[in-house]
Amino acid sequence: MVIGSRFLKFLKYFINFSLKVNLFDIFVIVDKSRWHPPHLVPKTDPIREKLALIYWTRSANQGNVDSRVKMGDYHFKGFGTEINYEKAAACYQVAAEAELSAMAMWNLGWMHENGIGVVRVCVLLSFILY
């Protein structure tokens, strides 16, 4: 499914007039359209990725924990922006502490274990895991 410019215009209209009818569901649809079903090859469209990151950020600022985790994923993988592990860790940190997201806690723990974007904490992890 290719997202046309008419759909993006409708999406901008829908969101900019602050119809808060679950923004998260809309962006799940937009995000899933990144993958081409027959071969599961990601299609890259930098404009759509930047737009999706903007709207994931707006949805996260409305208090949606899954959108905050998705924002971290976008910064971690470099979708719609440059790869920035520190911003990804900050997104995961907010989602883990303020909104108690298990996925964010796991991602943040993995980043601490491997020393990506945060200080590597092996002593604490070995104490918890063993």
N, C-alpha and C positions, 0 to 999 in steps of 0.2 A: 504494500500500500504506500503510494507516494503522496505525501502531503502537499497539496497545491497551495498557491498563494491565496485563493479564496478562503480556504480553511484557516490559514494563518491570520488573515484579515478578520475573520469571524472571531477567532480566538482572542485577538487583541481587543476587539470591540467588547467581547463578553467580559474579559477580565478588567479592562480599564474602567468600566462603569461599575466596578465593585459589586458584581452580583456574586456574593460569597456562597455559591452553591457547590461546595466541595471542589476546590481547585485541584486537589490531589488526583482525583479520578481523571480529570482532563489531561494532566501531564503524564499519567501512566500510559494513556493512549498514545500521546505524542512520543513518549520515550520508547514504547514497544514498536513503534513504526520505524525505529532505527534499524531493526533487523529484518533482512529479507528472508521470508520463510523457506523458500526452496533450498537454499544453501547455508543459511544462517551467517551470511557474510555481512559485516556491518557496513552500512552506507554512511559516508561522511558528508555532512552538510554543515559547514561552519556557522552559517547564519541561523539555521534551526537549532544547533547546539547552544549558541549564545542566547537565543530567545528562550530556550528551555531552561537554561541556567538562571536567567532573570526571573522567570515565573516560578521556578523551584524556590528561589530566594524569597519571593513575595509570599508564597505559600508557607514557607518556614517561619517567616516573620509574623504570620497569623497564628502560629502556635502548633503547626503540624509537625510532629516528631519525625515521621517518615520522610517528609520533604527536607528536613534538616540533615538526615542521614544521606539522602540522595545528593544534596548539595556537597557534602563531604566526598561522596563518590566522584562527582564531576570534577572537583578540584584534585582529587587523588589521581584520576585517570587522564585529566587534561581535556575533558569534553567542554567546549565552549570557552575555554580559558587556558592559560599556561598551566603546566603541572606545578602545583604548589602544595607540598606535603604539610607545611605548617598550617595553612588555611584548612586543609582537610582535617587535621588533628583538632583544630579549634572547633570546627563544626561538630565533629564526633564528641568532643568534650562537653559542649553545650547540650547536645542531645542526651548524653549519658548522665550528666549531673542534674540538669534542670528538668528533663523530660523522661528520665529513666528508661532509655531505649537499650534493650539487650543487644541489638545489632551494633549500635554505636559503641557499647562497652567492649564487645568482641573485637571490632575494628581497631579501637584505641589500644586494647591489650596487644593485638598483633603488631601494631606500629611500635609500641614500647618494647616488645620482644625482639623485633628486628632493628630497632633504632632508626626508623624512617620517620622524619618529621618531628620527632621528640627524642629526648634523652633515653638511651637504652638502659633498662632497669632489669638486669638479670637476677640480682640477689632477691628482690621482692618476688619476681615470678617463680623462681625455684622454691621459695618458701611457700607460696600459695599452691603450686602444682604438686609438690611432693610431700 
